[in-house]
Amino acid sequence: MAGRLRLPTRPRDEARMTLIEHLDELRSRIIKVGVAFVVAATVAWFFREQVFDLLLEPAGNRLEGRLYVTSVAEQFINDLKLALYVAFVVTIPIFLYQAWAFVAPAVGEMSRAFTYILITLASSLFIAGIAFGYFFVLPVGVQFLLGWAPDRYETIITPTNYLAFVTRFLLACGIVFELPAATYVGAKLELIDASLLKRYRRHAIVANTILAAALTPTPDPFSMILLAVPMILMYELSIVIARYVNPTPEVAVHELATDEEDYEDEDYEDEDYEDEEVDPVYDGVERRDDEEDETERDL
């Protein structure tokens, strides 16, 4: 049997821990994430030129590998932002682990295998979302926008605008791809199941399409479809995950639906029965009245 999630060195009884103890543990976990973030940012600083070139790749030859600055410190600030951006992406697994380790005791005992699967799944999906946006959606959108009406507009792009546009879009793609991981947690806690997700499949398709239209950098439908299709596939994957993590037997679902139908039928039968019971009473009274009239005639 897999071991349980490793708790802090002190016994953590949620019913007995004071607010100060909760805050103390939260502070220690934030410090761990902060240390990892600083280390990752320091290492990323030495690779800032390579990261800069990678983020310019989706633009192709539109920018010719150069951006224009409009202030004295803009170059340094943007390089610093690039290092922080890389550090954020790299420390996502550590952040997720520390956050889950803090809240896990509040939702019950979770196996160590469940924790590792959750962290691996969430981190992989986040990286996969960034990679998908970088290789498939971003090049189409950026080149479309930069190539718009070149005879009327001279393209002068600053690193502040371009890098903010690219990094925010890639982060949004990574967050969107986290749906299966969220479904895994919800199904493990028995909050959702496959039947619930199937019931709202049409709503999810519409919502994902609208969200894809809002996230894509261009108004063309091709870019929206490129992002909407994997989002819908992520929802279908969530249904599969919920089916295996929190299985709901089809027989039980059928019995539940049958019980509800039987209950409704019984209500209707009770109403009909009440209506039918009134008629025989009046019929009996009328029969007695008729018998008395016939008796009086005979007399």
C-alpha positions as CSV (number, residue, x, y, z in Angstrom):
1,M,0.0,0.0,0.0
2,A,1.3,3.4,-0.9
3,G,2.5,5.6,2.0
4,R,0.6,8.5,3.2
5,L,1.4,12.2,2.4
6,R,4.3,13.3,4.5
7,L,3.1,15.8,7.1
8,P,5.1,18.4,8.9
9,T,7.6,17.3,11.6
10,R,5.1,18.3,14.3
11,P,1.9,16.4,14.5
12,R,-0.7,18.4,12.6
13,D,-4.1,18.0,14.2
14,E,-6.5,20.4,12.3
15,A,-8.9,20.5,15.3
16,R,-6.2,21.6,17.7
17,M,-3.9,23.8,15.6
18,T,-4.2,27.4,16.4
19,L,-4.3,30.2,13.9
20,I,-0.7,31.1,14.7
21,E,0.4,27.6,14.0
22,H,-1.4,27.6,10.7
23,L,0.2,30.9,9.7
24,D,3.6,29.5,10.8
25,E,3.3,26.5,8.6
26,L,2.1,28.7,5.7
27,R,5.1,31.0,6.2
28,S,7.5,28.0,6.1
29,R,6.0,26.7,2.8
30,I,6.0,30.2,1.2
31,I,9.7,30.5,2.2
32,K,10.5,27.2,0.5
33,V,8.7,28.3,-2.7
34,G,10.4,31.7,-2.5
35,V,13.9,30.1,-2.2
36,A,13.3,27.9,-5.2
37,F,12.0,30.8,-7.2
38,V,15.0,33.0,-6.4
39,V,17.4,30.1,-7.4
40,A,15.5,29.5,-10.6
41,A,15.5,33.2,-11.4
42,T,19.2,33.5,-10.8
43,V,19.9,30.6,-13.1
44,A,17.5,31.9,-15.8
45,W,19.3,35.3,-15.7
46,F,22.3,33.7,-17.4
47,F,20.1,32.3,-20.2
48,R,18.1,35.5,-20.8
49,E,19.4,35.9,-24.3
50,Q,18.3,32.4,-25.3
51,V,14.9,33.0,-23.8
52,F,14.6,36.3,-25.6
53,D,15.4,34.6,-28.9
54,L,12.9,31.8,-28.2
55,L,10.1,34.3,-27.6
56,L,10.9,36.1,-30.8
57,E,10.6,32.9,-32.9
58,P,6.8,32.9,-33.3
59,A,7.1,36.3,-35.1
60,G,9.3,34.7,-37.8
61,N,11.0,37.4,-40.0
62,R,8.5,40.1,-39.1
63,L,10.6,41.6,-36.4
64,E,14.0,40.6,-37.8
65,G,15.1,39.5,-34.3
66,R,15.0,43.0,-32.8
67,L,12.8,45.1,-30.6
68,Y,12.9,48.8,-30.1
69,V,13.2,50.4,-26.7
70,T,11.7,53.8,-25.7
71,S,13.3,54.3,-22.3
72,V,16.7,54.1,-20.7
73,A,16.1,51.2,-18.4
74,E,13.7,49.2,-20.6
75,Q,16.3,46.7,-21.7
76,F,17.3,45.8,-18.2
77,I,13.8,45.6,-16.9
78,N,12.6,43.3,-19.7
79,D,15.6,41.0,-19.2
80,L,14.7,40.8,-15.5
81,K,11.1,40.1,-16.4
82,L,12.2,37.2,-18.6
83,A,14.2,35.7,-15.8
84,L,11.2,36.0,-13.5
85,Y,8.9,34.5,-16.1
86,V,11.2,31.4,-16.5
87,A,11.5,31.1,-12.8
88,F,7.7,31.0,-12.4
89,V,7.3,28.3,-15.0
90,V,10.1,26.2,-13.5
91,T,8.9,26.4,-9.9
92,I,5.3,25.5,-10.8
93,P,5.8,21.8,-9.5
94,I,7.3,23.1,-6.2
95,F,4.5,25.6,-5.8
96,L,1.8,23.0,-6.4
97,Y,3.3,20.5,-4.0
98,Q,3.7,23.0,-1.2
99,A,0.1,24.3,-1.7
100,W,-1.4,20.8,-1.8
101,A,0.7,19.7,1.2
102,F,-0.8,22.7,3.2
103,V,-4.4,22.0,2.3
104,A,-4.4,18.2,2.0
105,P,-4.9,17.4,5.7
106,A,-8.0,19.6,5.7
107,V,-9.7,17.4,3.0
108,G,-8.7,14.0,4.5
109,E,-5.9,11.6,4.2
110,M,-4.4,11.4,0.8
111,S,-1.9,8.7,-0.3
112,R,1.6,9.7,-1.4
113,A,0.9,8.2,-4.8
114,F,-2.1,10.4,-5.2
115,T,0.0,13.5,-4.4
116,Y,2.8,12.5,-6.9
117,I,0.2,11.8,-9.6
118,L,-1.5,15.1,-9.0
119,I,1.7,17.2,-9.1
120,T,3.1,15.3,-12.1
121,L,-0.2,15.6,-14.0
122,A,-0.7,19.3,-13.2
123,S,2.9,20.3,-14.0
124,S,2.9,18.3,-17.2
125,L,-0.4,19.8,-18.4
126,F,0.8,23.3,-17.6
127,I,4.0,22.8,-19.7
128,A,2.0,21.1,-22.4
129,G,-0.4,24.1,-22.6
130,I,2.5,26.5,-22.9
131,A,4.2,24.3,-25.6
132,F,0.9,24.0,-27.6
133,G,0.4,27.8,-27.5
134,Y,4.0,28.4,-28.5
135,F,4.2,26.0,-31.4
136,F,0.7,26.1,-32.8
137,V,-1.4,29.1,-31.8
138,L,1.1,31.9,-31.2
139,P,2.9,31.9,-34.5
140,V,-0.3,32.1,-36.5
141,G,-1.7,35.0,-34.3
142,V,1.5,37.0,-34.1
143,Q,2.4,36.8,-37.8
144,F,-1.2,37.7,-38.7
145,L,-1.2,40.8,-36.5
146,L,2.3,42.0,-37.5
147,G,1.5,41.5,-41.2
148,W,-1.7,43.5,-41.1
149,A,-1.7,46.4,-43.6
150,P,2.1,46.9,-43.9
151,D,1.5,49.6,-46.6
152,R,-0.2,51.8,-44.0
153,Y,1.6,51.0,-40.8
154,E,5.3,50.9,-39.9
155,T,5.9,48.2,-37.3
156,I,7.8,49.4,-34.3
157,I,7.3,47.0,-31.4
158,T,8.8,47.6,-28.0
159,P,9.9,44.7,-25.7
160,T,7.5,45.8,-23.0
161,N,4.5,45.3,-25.3
162,Y,5.7,42.2,-27.2
163,L,7.0,40.2,-24.3
164,A,4.0,41.0,-22.1
165,F,1.7,39.9,-24.9
166,V,3.5,36.6,-25.5
167,T,4.1,35.6,-21.9
168,R,0.5,36.3,-20.8
169,F,-0.9,34.3,-23.7
170,L,1.4,31.4,-23.0
171,L,0.5,31.5,-19.3
172,A,-3.2,31.5,-20.2
173,C,-2.7,28.4,-22.4
174,G,-1.0,26.7,-19.5
175,I,-3.8,27.5,-17.0
176,V,-6.5,26.3,-19.4
177,F,-4.8,22.9,-19.8
178,E,-5.1,22.4,-16.0
179,L,-8.7,21.2,-16.3
180,P,-7.9,17.4,-16.2
181,A,-5.8,18.0,-13.0
182,A,-8.6,19.9,-11.4
183,T,-11.0,17.1,-12.4
184,Y,-8.7,14.5,-10.9
185,V,-8.8,16.3,-7.5
186,G,-12.6,16.8,-7.7
187,A,-13.2,13.2,-8.6
188,K,-10.9,11.9,-5.9
189,L,-12.8,13.9,-3.3
190,E,-16.1,12.6,-4.9
191,L,-17.3,16.1,-5.8
192,I,-17.8,15.3,-9.4
193,D,-18.2,12.2,-11.6
194,A,-18.3,11.3,-15.3
195,S,-22.1,11.4,-15.5
196,L,-22.1,15.0,-14.2
197,L,-19.5,16.1,-16.8
198,K,-21.4,14.3,-19.6
199,R,-24.6,16.1,-18.6
200,Y,-22.9,19.4,-19.1
201,R,-20.9,18.5,-22.2
202,R,-22.8,20.8,-24.5
203,H,-22.4,23.7,-22.1
204,A,-18.7,23.0,-21.8
205,I,-18.2,23.1,-25.6
206,V,-19.9,26.5,-25.8
207,A,-17.9,27.8,-22.8
208,N,-14.6,26.5,-24.2
209,T,-15.3,28.1,-27.6
210,I,-16.1,31.5,-26.0
211,L,-13.0,31.3,-23.8
212,A,-10.8,30.3,-26.8
213,A,-12.2,33.3,-28.7
214,A,-11.3,35.6,-25.8
215,L,-7.8,34.2,-25.3
216,T,-6.6,34.0,-29.0
217,P,-4.6,37.1,-29.9
218,T,-6.3,37.4,-33.4
219,P,-9.9,37.7,-34.4
220,D,-9.7,35.1,-37.2
221,P,-11.6,31.9,-36.6
222,F,-8.6,29.6,-37.5
223,S,-6.7,30.7,-34.4
224,M,-9.8,30.3,-32.2
225,I,-10.3,26.7,-33.5
226,L,-6.7,25.9,-32.9
227,L,-7.2,26.7,-29.2
228,A,-10.8,25.5,-28.8
229,V,-10.2,22.0,-30.1
230,P,-7.6,21.0,-27.5
231,M,-9.7,22.7,-24.8
232,I,-12.6,20.5,-25.8
233,L,-10.3,17.5,-25.8
234,M,-9.1,18.4,-22.3
235,Y,-12.8,18.3,-21.2
236,E,-13.2,14.8,-22.8
237,L,-10.0,13.7,-21.1
238,S,-11.5,15.0,-17.8
239,I,-14.5,12.7,-18.3
240,V,-12.3,9.7,-18.8
241,I,-10.3,10.6,-15.7
242,A,-13.4,11.1,-13.6
243,R,-14.8,7.7,-14.8
244,Y,-11.7,5.9,-13.5
245,V,-11.0,7.9,-10.4
246,N,-14.6,8.2,-9.1
247,P,-16.5,5.3,-11.0
248,T,-20.2,5.5,-10.9
249,P,-21.8,2.2,-12.0
250,E,-24.2,2.5,-14.8
251,V,-26.6,0.2,-13.0
252,A,-26.7,2.5,-10.0
253,V,-27.4,5.5,-12.2
254,H,-30.1,3.5,-14.0
255,E,-31.7,2.4,-10.7
256,L,-31.6,6.0,-9.5
257,A,-33.4,7.2,-12.6
258,T,-35.9,4.3,-12.4
259,D,-36.6,5.1,-8.7
260,E,-37.3,8.8,-9.6
261,E,-39.7,7.7,-12.4
262,D,-41.4,5.2,-10.1
263,Y,-41.8,7.9,-7.5
264,E,-43.4,10.3,-10.0
265,D,-45.7,7.5,-11.2
266,E,-46.7,6.8,-7.6
267,D,-47.6,10.4,-7.1
268,Y,-49.8,10.4,-10.2
269,E,-51.4,7.1,-9.2
270,D,-52.1,8.5,-5.7
271,E,-53.8,11.5,-7.3
272,D,-55.9,9.3,-9.6
273,Y,-56.8,7.1,-6.7
274,E,-58.0,10.0,-4.6
275,D,-60.2,11.1,-7.5
276,E,-61.5,7.6,-8.1
277,E,-62.3,7.2,-4.4
278,V,-64.8,10.1,-4.4
279,D,-66.9,8.7,-7.1
280,P,-67.9,5.4,-5.5
281,V,-69.0,7.2,-2.4
282,Y,-71.4,9.4,-4.3
283,D,-72.5,6.4,-6.4
284,G,-73.4,4.5,-3.2
285,V,-75.4,7.5,-1.8
286,E,-77.3,7.8,-5.1
287,R,-78.0,4.0,-5.1
288,R,-79.4,4.2,-1.6
289,D,-81.5,7.2,-2.5
290,D,-82.9,5.3,-5.5
291,E,-83.6,2.2,-3.4
292,E,-85.5,4.3,-0.9
293,D,-87.6,5.9,-3.7
294,E,-88.5,2.5,-5.1
295,T,-89.5,1.3,-1.6
296,E,-91.8,4.2,-1.1
297,R,-93.4,3.6,-4.5
298,D,-94.1,-0.1,-3.5
299,L,-95.7,1.0,-0.3
